[in-house]
């Protein structure tokens, strides 16, 4: 290999090394962001629950009733065609 070829190869490798280093920094920053979101998840969920309750004016008992009613409607929807065939 000539000196010029070695210099060219060195520049290419240096450029790839810098790209890899920048990608590693980006990944590390994203990992820190995800870690913070994971740590704050209970707080975020609590805030969402409070916001939902404030907007809808539903308490936990009302929400339970709503889910049970929805489940019963789903069961009725899927079983009524079966009953009409019999």
C-alpha positions as CSV (number, residue, x, y, z in Angstrom):
1,X,0.0,0.0,0.0
2,X,1.2,3.4,-0.8
3,X,1.3,6.3,1.7
4,X,-1.6,8.0,-0.1
5,X,-3.7,4.9,0.1
6,X,-3.0,4.6,3.8
7,X,-3.9,8.2,4.4
8,X,-7.2,7.7,2.5
9,X,-7.9,4.5,4.5
10,X,-7.1,6.4,7.7
11,X,-9.6,9.2,6.8
12,X,-12.3,6.7,6.0
13,X,-11.8,4.8,9.3
14,X,-11.7,8.1,11.2
15,X,-14.9,9.2,9.6
16,X,-16.6,5.9,10.4
17,X,-15.3,6.0,14.0
18,X,-16.8,9.5,14.4
19,X,-20.1,8.3,13.0
20,X,-20.1,5.3,15.4
21,X,-19.2,7.5,18.3
22,X,-22.0,10.0,17.5
23,X,-24.5,7.1,17.2
24,X,-23.3,5.7,20.6
25,X,-24.0,9.2,22.1
26,X,-27.4,9.3,20.5
27,X,-28.3,5.9,21.8
28,X,-27.0,6.8,25.3
29,X,-29.2,9.9,25.4
30,X,-32.2,8.0,24.2
31,X,-31.6,5.3,26.9
32,X,-31.4,8.1,29.6
33,X,-34.7,9.5,28.3
34,X,-36.4,6.1,28.3
35,X,-35.1,5.5,31.8
36,X,-36.5,8.7,33.1
37,X,-39.9,7.9,31.5
38,X,-39.8,4.5,33.2
39,X,-39.0,6.0,36.5
40,X,-41.8,8.6,36.2
41,X,-44.4,6.1,34.9
42,X,-46.3,5.8,38.2
43,X,-46.4,9.6,38.5
44,X,-47.5,10.0,34.8
45,X,-50.2,7.4,35.2
46,X,-51.5,9.0,38.4
47,X,-51.6,12.4,36.7
48,X,-53.5,10.8,33.8
49,X,-56.0,9.2,36.1
50,X,-56.5,12.4,37.9
51,X,-57.0,14.3,34.7
52,X,-59.4,11.7,33.4
53,X,-61.4,11.8,36.6
54,X,-61.5,15.6,36.5
55,X,-62.7,15.8,32.9
56,X,-65.2,12.9,33.1
57,X,-66.4,13.5,36.7
58,X,-66.3,9.7,37.1
59,X,-65.2,8.1,40.4
60,X,-63.6,4.6,40.6
61,X,-67.0,3.0,41.3
62,X,-68.5,4.6,38.2
63,X,-65.6,3.4,36.0
64,X,-66.0,-0.1,37.3
65,X,-69.7,0.0,36.5
66,X,-68.9,1.3,33.0
67,X,-66.5,-1.5,32.3
68,X,-68.9,-4.2,33.6
69,X,-71.7,-2.7,31.4
70,X,-69.4,-2.7,28.4
71,X,-68.4,-6.3,29.0
72,X,-72.0,-7.4,29.3
73,X,-72.8,-5.6,26.0
74,X,-69.9,-7.4,24.3
75,X,-71.1,-10.7,25.6
76,X,-74.7,-10.0,24.4
77,X,-73.5,-8.9,21.0
78,X,-71.5,-12.1,20.4
79,X,-74.0,-14.5,22.0
80,X,-77.3,-13.2,20.5
81,X,-76.4,-14.5,16.9
82,X,-75.6,-17.9,18.4
83,X,-79.0,-18.0,20.3
84,X,-81.0,-17.0,17.2
85,X,-79.6,-20.0,15.3
86,X,-80.9,-22.5,17.8
